Amino acid sequence: MFTAQNYVMASSLEEAYTLNQKKANAILSGGCFLRLSKKRIHTLIDLSALSLDQIEEFDEEFRIGAMVTLRDVETNDALRASFGDGFYEMVRHIVGVQFRNCATIGGSLAARFGFSDILTFLLALDCEVELAHAGRMPLCEYAAMKPDRDVLVYLYVKKNGRRAVYQTVRQTKTDIPVLACAVSVLNGEYRAVVGARPARAMAVSFDPVDPDWISKTVDAFSFGSNMRASEEYRRHLAVVLLTRAYNAIREG
Ligand SMILES: Cc1cc2nc3c(=O)[nH]c(=O)nc-3n(C[C@H](O)[C@H](O)[C@H](O)COP(=O)(O)OP(=O)(O)OC[C@H]3O[C@@H](n4cnc5c(N)ncnc54)[C@H](O)[C@@H]3O)c2cc1C
């Protein structure tokens, strides 16, 4: 467990950003991952008072505050109406309901975990993030950046009709994924995302008209071995999960 000398409930984004520039300080969101560390934090910066716990629907996009919990996106009717079971599938294996009531979208994206279900599914949709200092940028750009000291404020999810299916395999029900895959389509253009390779999720386009699409798509990703699975097994799973996701999209 970490220790912290000071605690500040930030009263503005500017204050949160300024405090977070010091390496010894840290933002506290759900605290679920942070609490596993043994960090000696100088000042904990709490974002709870910044009204970032809302899911707002606009004509062209959803705006999801950084403090929205995984449980909020799992059970939100408007997200379900636009994206079917996608958000539910993205989080339903993550530990348990009590945990998902604490862990946030902001903490999940900012940490850019290599095992992230969340990053994998969201990269299949058309998303942007808004940072306190750097402003708005595509999620794929943010996901590829090294962790920095900016504050993630919002996630935007475009309502452009893209359909996405998420597939994952775990050794046990609530463990982190052995592999995470998503396939999406918009206007006949397909995208495949593979995460927990065990590296950070990455997206590539593919053309299912090509008879070799699955082997070419899987070859576009690198896979590795760790205590959960070998590189060969992950490669094999990628073929199975991407094919299943593609078939599910075709079948509607
Ligand atoms: C036991 C366990 C099992 C898990 N299993 C899974 C799993 O199967 N799949 C999966 O996808 N995820 C999994 N996770 C990750 C989890 O879903 C959350 O992503 C994680 O807990 C971080 O969310 P949080 O709100 O608790 O962030 P915190 O723990 O509060 O913060 C995490 C890090 O991000 C920084 N941070 C937080 N918010 C912001 C912000 N707005 N801007 C900038 N930096 C910020 C913090 O300073 C900290 O360094 C697991 C986590 C744990 C502890």
The ligand as an ORCA input file, in Angstrom:
! r2SCAN-3c Opt
* xyz 0 1
  C      -6.674     -6.738     -8.852
  C      -6.905     -5.981    -10.150
  C      -7.383     -6.669    -11.257
  C      -7.603     -5.979    -12.460
  N      -8.070     -6.677    -13.546
  C      -8.272     -6.022    -14.710
  C      -8.734     -6.713    -15.879
  O      -8.976     -7.918    -15.875
  N      -8.916     -5.992    -17.013
  C      -8.665     -4.643    -17.076
  O      -8.848     -4.039    -18.134
  N      -8.240     -3.959    -15.993
  C      -8.024     -4.616    -14.827
  N      -7.566     -3.928    -13.734
  C      -7.344     -2.468    -13.845
  C      -8.598     -1.737    -13.355
  O      -9.680     -2.006    -14.226
  C      -8.412     -0.216    -13.342
  O      -7.984      0.150    -14.607
  C      -7.389      0.220    -12.367
  O      -7.800     -0.156    -11.092
  C      -7.159      1.745    -12.436
  O      -8.352      2.456    -12.211
  P      -8.504      3.362    -10.909
  O      -9.674      4.279    -11.144
  O      -8.561      2.503     -9.706
  O      -7.164      4.228    -10.964
  P      -6.097      4.557     -9.818
  O      -5.601      3.303     -9.172
  O      -6.640      5.620     -8.924
  O      -4.960      5.211    -10.736
  C      -4.184      4.416    -11.619
  C      -3.013      5.270    -12.152
  O      -3.466      6.258    -13.075
  C      -3.227      7.583    -12.585
  N      -4.468      8.331    -12.865
  C      -5.695      8.040    -12.373
  N      -6.613      8.855    -12.905
  C      -5.973      9.679    -13.757
  C      -6.400     10.746    -14.614
  N      -7.687     11.114    -14.700
  N      -5.467     11.375    -15.346
  C      -4.150     11.017    -15.282
  N      -3.686     10.017    -14.488
  C      -4.589      9.355    -13.738
  C      -2.958      7.424    -11.092
  O      -2.141      8.448    -10.574
  C      -2.287      6.063    -11.052
  O      -0.941      6.161    -11.413
  C      -7.336     -4.580    -12.537
  C      -6.851     -3.898    -11.405
  C      -6.633     -4.577    -10.227
  C      -6.134     -3.821     -9.028
*
